[in-house]
Amino acid sequence: MAITKVSISECGVNYNCEINGEGVGIPINDTEALKRFGITEWIDDGNTPEPYVAPEPHWIDKRLANIENGGYGSIGEQLDMLYWDKENGTNNWKKHIDKVKSDIPKE
C-alpha cells in the first residue's frame, strides 16, 4: 500500500489517509486498523500526520459576525444604532456598515 498523505480530522479522532489514491478514515485509537493499513509503520518510519487546519471563513460569514469580531452585528444591535442615530442626529450605523464593507471586501 502506498500511503501518500495522512492528516488528523477536524474532530481529532480520525486519521484521514490517502492510500493508493483513495481516501480512508481510520479512528486514531483503532490500533488494529492502523497496523492493517500501515499507518503505524508509516509513523514509525518518521512520518508525521498533518494537523487539521480550519478553512478560512467565507467573506459573508465574516461580515455576519458580531460587532466585537468586526462584523455587522445582530439585527438588534443595528436597530439600536439606528435608534440612537435618529435620537442624536448622527450616522454611526452607516459608518459602521461602510467600515465592515471596506474591511471585509467581497472575494
LINDA-V668576 format. One record per residue. N is the residue number from 0. PSI is psi in degrees with one decimal (NA if undefined). Layout:
# LINDA-V668576
N|PSI ; N|PSI
This chain:
# LINDA-V668576
0|133.5 ; 1|109.0 ; 2|120.9 ; 3|-20.4 ; 4|139.0 ; 5|126.8 ; 6|158.0 ; 7|135.4 ; 8|166.5 ; 9|-41.0 ; 10|-9.2 ; 11|10.4 ; 12|-4.8 ; 13|152.7 ; 14|126.8 ; 15|116.5 ; 16|147.5 ; 17|109.3 ; 18|121.1 ; 19|38.6 ; 20|2.3 ; 21|144.3 ; 22|134.6 ; 23|132.9 ; 24|125.5 ; 25|125.4 ; 26|133.8 ; 27|-33.6 ; 28|6.5 ; 29|84.1 ; 30|-35.0 ; 31|-45.1 ; 32|-37.8 ; 33|-40.1 ; 34|-45.0 ; 35|-39.4 ; 36|-3.1 ; 37|10.5 ; 38|-41.3 ; 39|-47.9 ; 40|-41.2 ; 41|-44.7 ; 42|-42.4 ; 43|-25.7 ; 44|4.5 ; 45|4.9 ; 46|150.8 ; 47|128.5 ; 48|142.1 ; 49|136.6 ; 50|157.4 ; 51|133.3 ; 52|117.7 ; 53|139.0 ; 54|151.9 ; 55|132.2 ; 56|148.0 ; 57|151.9 ; 58|-32.2 ; 59|-43.0 ; 60|-36.8 ; 61|-43.6 ; 62|-32.1 ; 63|0.0 ; 64|167.6 ; 65|167.4 ; 66|-40.3 ; 67|-27.8 ; 68|14.9 ; 69|9.6 ; 70|-173.8 ; 71|-35.1 ; 72|172.8 ; 73|165.0 ; 74|-40.8 ; 75|-43.6 ; 76|-40.3 ; 77|-40.3 ; 78|-37.3 ; 79|-41.3 ; 80|-44.4 ; 81|-41.3 ; 82|-49.9 ; 83|-28.6 ; 84|-44.1 ; 85|-42.1 ; 86|-39.8 ; 87|-0.2 ; 88|31.9 ; 89|176.5 ; 90|43.8 ; 91|-35.6 ; 92|-48.6 ; 93|-42.6 ; 94|-42.6 ; 95|-47.8 ; 96|-43.1 ; 97|-39.1 ; 98|-44.2 ; 99|-44.5 ; 100|-35.6 ; 101|-34.6 ; 102|-31.6 ; 103|81.4 ; 104|157.9 ; 105|144.7 ; 106|NA
